[in-house]
Every structure is written in structure tokens, then in C-alpha cells.
Amino acid sequence: MSAQAPVPSKADLREQILARRERRDPDERRAAGDSFVTRVVDLAAQHQVDTVTAYFSVGDEPETGPLLAGLRALGVTILLPIVTPHRILDWAEYSDGETRQAGFGLREPTGRALGPDAIQSAGLIICPGVAASPRGDRLGRGGGYYDGALSRALPSSLRCLLLYDDEVLESVPAEPHDQPVDIVVTPRRLLHASPGRGAAVSP
């Protein structure tokens, strides 16, 4: 009987995926961003949400600029995160493309900070991450910012994670405090997570 391969830790898995992202062609990053627009904007329209939280992509993350433009064209209110010194995400409205440089290489909106509980106004919450399982377990970058933010969200809010196709894994390490997502969107797929039962896939 062959020995079972050890399950990688969160840190090891994160390191592997981020290293793979660094090797991706910039054209792949842009193409991934373009592919998100129709699927995510359709989600917002189908669920008739008035407010969406999103984020500015950085580094080798799939590009979110086209998605932000698509959401603005839909006419919804877009809230983007502001990182505070206490590992808590605040939120501000994104309008007219106005941003400023922030810590960790991020960009943040210049609007008035609305407080951490502003996430409760969002019917659709678009999250970053580095991996996910079909059941909706999400692996982030390790800071805990989005786990904290999602813990404040209303149960009725739809949680959406943007990833590259090969970052949807059979399983990812998860702990009790980790917050799951409802939908994983990749350049080729839209997966409706069903905790404990796998996922339904839409083209």
C-alpha cells in the first residue's frame, strides 16, 4: 500500500500558488480579467443587488479593472476596501475611478470611509484569494482581513471569489474561523459551491 501524500499546510500551499502566479504571462492576467466581466455582472443583475463590494487587483492577481468598469456601467454602488492598522477592512464608495496609493502596494478609494459594517449593505461580495475548493473553502493571503470582513456580512449576501482555473483544488486547508464563499469564478467556469456536496458548474 502506497503512503498517502502529506496534506500541504496553508503556508506551503499559498507559497506554491503565488510562485505559480509570478510565472504567468501578463496577457493571461488581462484575459482572466476580461473573462470575469460578463459572469459577475450577470450575477449582480440576476440577484438585483444595489451594492457590490469589490477590490483593485495587485501584482499577479487576475485583473479586476474591466470588472469594475462593467459594474459601474450596471449602475450599482461599488464599495472598495480600505485597510486599517487593526487588520480590519473599512469601506468607501468607488466613483469616477478616483483612487490613492495605500499600504501593501494596494490602491484604495478616495471617498469617505463608511465603517467596517458597510459590507452589510452589499448583496454581492467579490473577494480575492489564492485558492478554493469546490465546496467553497477559501484560501486567502494569510492576513485574515477578508475572513474578518465576511464574518460581518449578512447571511443573505452572495460571496464570490475570483481565481485562475488551476487554483480550484480538490481541497484546501480550512479552520473554523475561515469564511467560505458561495461562488467561484474562473476564466472558464462559474462554480456554485455546495458545502459538503461538491459544486455545480456553469459555463
C-alpha positions as CSV (number, residue, x, y, z in Angstrom):
1,M,0.0,0.0,0.0
2,S,1.5,3.3,-1.0
3,A,1.8,6.1,1.5
4,Q,-0.7,8.9,1.2
5,A,0.9,12.2,0.2
6,P,1.0,14.7,3.0
7,V,-1.6,17.5,3.0
8,P,0.3,20.8,2.5
9,S,-0.1,23.5,5.1
10,K,-1.8,26.8,4.3
11,A,1.6,28.5,4.2
12,D,3.1,25.9,1.8
13,L,0.1,25.8,-0.5
14,R,0.0,29.6,-0.6
15,E,3.7,29.8,-1.4
16,Q,3.2,27.3,-4.3
17,I,0.3,29.1,-5.8
18,L,1.8,32.6,-5.5
19,A,5.0,31.3,-7.1
20,R,3.0,29.9,-10.0
21,R,1.2,33.3,-10.4
22,E,4.6,35.0,-10.7
23,R,5.3,32.8,-13.8
24,R,2.0,33.7,-15.5
25,D,2.2,35.7,-18.7
26,P,0.7,39.3,-18.3
27,D,-1.6,38.5,-21.2
28,E,-3.1,35.7,-19.2
29,R,-3.8,38.0,-16.3
30,R,-5.5,40.5,-18.6
31,A,-7.5,37.8,-20.4
32,A,-8.7,36.4,-17.0
33,G,-9.9,39.9,-16.0
34,D,-11.8,40.3,-19.2
35,S,-13.5,36.9,-18.8
36,F,-14.9,37.8,-15.4
37,V,-16.9,40.7,-16.6
38,T,-20.0,39.0,-18.1
39,R,-20.3,36.3,-15.5
40,V,-20.0,38.6,-12.5
41,V,-22.1,41.5,-13.9
42,D,-24.8,38.9,-14.8
43,L,-24.7,37.7,-11.2
44,A,-25.2,41.2,-9.9
45,A,-28.1,41.8,-12.4
46,Q,-29.8,38.4,-11.8
47,H,-29.8,38.9,-8.0
48,Q,-30.9,42.5,-8.4
49,V,-28.2,43.8,-6.0
50,D,-27.9,47.5,-5.3
51,T,-24.4,47.4,-3.8
52,V,-21.4,45.3,-4.6
53,T,-18.1,45.2,-2.8
54,A,-15.0,44.6,-5.0
55,Y,-11.3,45.2,-4.9
56,F,-8.4,46.5,-7.0
57,S,-6.2,43.7,-8.2
58,V,-2.5,43.9,-7.5
59,G,0.6,42.1,-8.7
60,D,-0.2,38.8,-10.5
61,E,-3.9,38.6,-9.4
62,P,-6.4,38.3,-12.2
63,E,-7.1,41.8,-13.4
64,T,-10.3,43.5,-11.9
65,G,-10.2,46.8,-13.8
66,P,-12.6,45.6,-16.5
67,L,-15.0,44.2,-13.9
68,L,-15.1,47.4,-12.0
69,A,-15.9,49.2,-15.3
70,G,-18.7,46.7,-16.0
71,L,-20.2,47.1,-12.6
72,R,-20.1,50.9,-12.9
73,A,-22.0,50.6,-16.2
74,L,-24.6,48.4,-14.5
75,G,-25.3,51.3,-12.1
76,V,-24.7,49.6,-8.8
77,T,-22.9,51.2,-5.9
78,I,-19.4,49.8,-5.6
79,L,-17.6,49.7,-2.3
80,L,-13.9,49.1,-2.2
81,P,-11.8,48.2,0.9
82,I,-9.6,50.4,3.0
83,V,-7.0,48.6,5.0
84,T,-6.8,49.8,8.6
85,P,-3.9,49.3,11.1
86,H,-6.0,46.9,13.1
87,R,-6.4,44.2,10.4
88,I,-10.0,45.4,9.8
89,L,-11.3,46.4,6.4
90,D,-13.2,49.7,6.2
91,W,-15.1,50.5,3.0
92,A,-15.6,53.6,0.8
93,E,-17.6,54.1,-2.4
94,Y,-15.7,54.0,-5.7
95,S,-16.7,56.7,-8.1
96,D,-15.1,58.2,-11.2
97,G,-12.1,55.9,-10.9
98,E,-10.6,58.0,-8.1
99,T,-8.0,56.1,-6.0
100,R,-4.9,56.7,-4.0
101,Q,-1.9,54.6,-3.1
102,A,-2.2,52.6,0.1
103,G,-0.1,50.2,2.1
104,F,0.9,46.7,0.9
105,G,1.1,48.0,-2.7
106,L,-2.7,48.4,-2.7
107,R,-4.9,51.2,-4.1
108,E,-7.9,52.4,-2.2
109,P,-10.9,54.7,-3.0
110,T,-10.7,58.3,-2.0
111,G,-14.3,58.5,-0.8
112,R,-15.4,58.9,2.8
113,A,-14.8,55.8,5.0
114,L,-18.2,54.2,5.8
115,G,-17.1,51.8,8.6
116,P,-16.4,48.0,8.7
117,D,-20.2,47.3,8.9
118,A,-20.8,48.9,5.5
119,I,-20.2,45.4,4.0
120,Q,-23.7,44.6,5.3
121,S,-25.2,46.8,2.5
122,A,-23.7,44.6,-0.2
123,G,-25.8,42.0,-1.9
124,L,-22.7,40.7,-3.7
125,I,-19.3,40.5,-2.1
126,I,-16.4,39.9,-4.5
127,C,-13.3,38.5,-2.7
128,P,-9.7,38.0,-3.6
129,G,-7.9,34.8,-2.7
130,V,-5.3,32.3,-3.9
131,A,-7.2,29.0,-3.9
132,A,-10.6,27.4,-3.2
133,S,-12.2,24.0,-3.1
134,P,-15.5,23.1,-4.9
135,R,-17.3,23.2,-1.5
136,G,-16.4,26.9,-1.1
137,D,-13.4,26.8,1.2
138,R,-11.3,29.8,0.5
139,L,-7.5,30.2,1.0
140,G,-6.5,33.9,1.3
141,R,-3.1,35.5,1.6
142,G,-2.9,34.9,5.3
143,G,-3.7,38.3,6.8
144,G,-7.2,37.5,7.9
145,Y,-8.7,40.7,6.6
146,Y,-11.4,39.1,4.4
147,D,-12.3,36.5,7.0
148,G,-13.0,39.3,9.4
149,A,-14.9,41.2,6.8
150,L,-17.0,38.3,5.7
151,S,-17.8,37.5,9.3
152,R,-19.6,40.9,9.4
153,A,-21.6,40.3,6.2
154,L,-25.3,39.4,6.2
155,P,-26.0,35.7,5.6
156,S,-28.1,36.7,2.6
157,S,-25.1,38.3,0.8
158,L,-23.7,36.3,-2.1
159,R,-19.9,35.7,-1.7
160,C,-17.9,35.4,-5.0
161,L,-14.2,34.5,-5.3
162,L,-12.1,35.3,-8.4
163,L,-9.4,32.8,-9.3
164,Y,-7.4,31.3,-12.2
165,D,-8.7,27.9,-13.3
166,D,-5.9,25.8,-11.8
167,E,-6.4,27.4,-8.4
168,V,-9.7,25.5,-7.8
169,L,-8.3,22.4,-5.9
170,E,-9.9,19.3,-4.7
171,S,-9.5,20.6,-1.1
172,V,-7.8,23.4,0.7
173,P,-6.9,23.6,4.4
174,A,-9.7,25.2,6.4
175,E,-10.1,26.2,10.0
176,P,-13.2,27.1,12.0
177,H,-12.6,30.8,11.6
178,D,-12.2,30.6,7.8
179,Q,-15.1,32.1,5.9
180,P,-16.4,30.2,2.9
181,V,-17.7,31.6,-0.4
182,D,-20.8,30.7,-2.4
183,I,-19.4,31.1,-5.9
184,V,-16.0,30.7,-7.5
185,V,-15.5,32.4,-10.8
186,T,-12.6,31.5,-13.1
187,P,-11.8,32.4,-16.7
188,R,-13.6,29.2,-17.9
189,R,-16.1,28.3,-15.1
190,L,-18.6,29.5,-12.6
191,L,-18.9,27.1,-9.7
192,H,-21.8,27.3,-7.3
193,A,-20.3,25.9,-4.1
194,S,-22.3,23.4,-2.1
195,P,-20.6,22.8,1.2
196,G,-20.1,19.0,1.7
197,R,-21.6,18.2,-1.7
198,G,-19.2,19.5,-4.3
199,A,-20.2,22.2,-6.7
200,A,-22.5,22.8,-9.7
201,V,-20.6,24.2,-12.7
202,S,-21.9,26.7,-15.2
203,P,-20.0,27.5,-18.5
